[in-house]
Amino acid sequence: MFAEFLMRLTAPAPAPLPDTDARLALTALLVRVAKTDGSYDADEKARIDAITAHRYGLDPGNVAALRADAEQLETEAPDTVRFTRAIKDAVDYDNRLGVIEALWQVALADGVRSDEEDAVLRLVANLLGVSDRDSALARQRMGG
């Protein structure tokens, strides 16, 4: 379903993504991080929905459709390293920093800060080109 989208995203020197494609890619990354600890529960889904509704000004129907598409894209996306690097090349820094904040919200949604999630967030921040300092500040802003 998303083969053409992924080909464009992972092409050498991809063009900047239009807002709707960037939104989909970043939401798929939220889903990927939420699944890191082996659990993808209702709290994490609700947190992703709240984040996307707030960040993108979407109504509940559009939020649900975006998450459904992002869940499908996440299953088709390449490994986290390639997927995240592709997003870095196609999405501006402010949006990437915003997604780090959102990723911390998702990781902290279940009230437990797991070593697996911490490790993935450090990797993802690095691959997105977000500094350790900016990531740590984002985590603090999200209550972690």
Secondary structure, DSSP 8 states (H G I E B T S, - for coil): --HHHHHHHHSSS-----HHHHHHHHHHHHHHHHTTTS---HHHHHHHHHHHHHHHT--HHHHHHHHHHHHHHHHHS--HHHHHHHHHHHS-HHHHHHHHHHHHHHHTTTS---HHHHHHHHHHHHHTT--HHHHHHHHHHTT-
